[in-house]
């Protein structure tokens, strides 16, 4: 399924980009279209540089304060992806790149990406051999990842976890 999606993306996106370039070029002219592409590339490079610096400073601040920098890492990844999309010539990829880079659209993109990845992980977890652990009676786990009221059939083995230090102290 992933291969088909990637194939379609690599087939459909360039065709859409070329179609849009021709349409815009027929309305505003060829040289103006090229100038517009160059202008949005320059603006995009400046934005990537500025937002990249801000994301790096926020990441360093989070690490120094001892907080997990999950939002900062996501922002950094979106800025890199947005910069890569801005390198691709065309208006559709530039619009998506700007959505990932601009500071007022990035939180919306982050929420959408988080929702998509959470759903994807839940689907993959449910399909795995350990699906009953991740889904309670076909239901998705709670937001904190816990599953209540679900017992996995099987034999219970009693035991204890012993690390090497505890074993050495006990044997000494």
N, C-alpha and C positions, 0 to 999 in steps of 0.2 A: 504494500500500500504506500509506503514511504517513497519507494522508487517511482511509482506512478505519479505521485504528487510532485516530486522533484522534476520528473520529466516534463510534466505539464507546466510547471513554473518556468523552467528553462525554455519552453517552447512558446507559451502564451505571453509572458512578460515582454520579451523582445518584440514580438509582433505588435502588442499593444503600444509599446514605446514608439516604434516606427510609425504606426498609424497616427498616434497623437502628435508626433513631430511633423508629419506631413500636414495634418489638419491645422496645427498652429502656424506652420510655415505658409500655408495657403491664405491664412487670415492676415498675419502681420508681416509676412515676407521672410525670405530665407536668411538674409544677413541678420535681421532682427531676432530671428529664432536662435541663431548661433550666438549672438550677443547675449541673449537672455540666458542661454545655457552656461555661458562663461560667467556671467554675473552671479547666477545662483551657485555656481561652483566656488567662486571667490567668497561669497557670503557664507556658504557652508563650511569652507575651510576655516574662516575666522571664527564661526560659531563652535566648530569642533574643538578648536584650540582653546577658546575661552571656557567652554563647558567642561572640557577635559581637565583643565587646571582646577576648576571649582570642584569637580568630582574627586580629583586626587587630594585636594586639601580636606574635603569632607571625610574621605577614607582615612587619611592620616589622623584626623581629629578623633574619629570613632575608635580607631585602634589604640591611640594613646589614652583614651578615656576608659579602655577596657570593655567597650561595648562591641557586640557582634555587628560588623559593618554590612549587613545584608542589603539594605536599601542602597548604600553607597556602591557596593559591588554590582548590583543590578543596574544602577545608573551608569556606571563605567562601561558595562557591557553594551548597554543601549547606545551610548555615545559612540563606541567603536563600530557597532553595527550600522548606526546612522551615518557615520563617516564613510563606511564602505559603500553604502547605498548612494551617497552623494558623489562618489567617484564614478559610479556607473552613469553613462550619459543617458539622459532622458528625464522627462518631467514626472512620471509616475513614481520612479524610484527616488527622485529628489523630494517629492512630497512626503513619502514614507520616511526618508532620512531626516527631514526637518521635524516630523512628528516625534521621532526618537531622540532628537537632539535638543529641541527647544525646552527650556525649563518649565514652561506652563503646560506643555502637552505631555511631557515625560511621565508625570504621575499617572495620567490616564492610560498611557501605553504600558506602564509598569503593572497597573491593576489588571489590564486585559491580558498581558503576558502571564501574570501570576495565575489568573483564572484558567487560562488555557493549559499551562503546565500542570496545575493541580489536577485538572480533569484528566489529562493524559497519564499522569502517574497513577491515578485511581483506576483507570481502565487497564493499564498494564499490570498493576498489582492484582486486580481481580482476575486477570487471565493467567496469572502465574500459578504454579502448583501450590503456593502458599496463600492463595486467594482467600480461603476462609479466615485466615488470620487478619487480613486487611479489610474484609467486608463482613459485617455482621448480618447474616441472613439475607445476603444480596444487597444490603444497605451500605452506603458509603460510611467510612469511619467519621467520628466527630472531628471537629476542626483541630483538636489537639492531638489527633492521631490515635486516640484510644478507641478500643472496641469493647462495648459492654455487653454482658449477657450472652456471650458466645463461647461455647466450650468446644474444643477440638477433640474429636473422638480419638482414643488411643490409650496406651498404657502409661501410667504415671510412674516415673522413676525417682525415688527419693535420693538425695545427695546433698553435698555441700561444695561450695567453691572455695578452693584453697590456693592462695598464691605462694610463690616461692619463699617470701620472707616469713610468712606465717608457718610454713612447713619447717623452715630452719629453726625458728624459735621453739616450735613444739618438739622437734627432735633433739635439741640441745639440752 
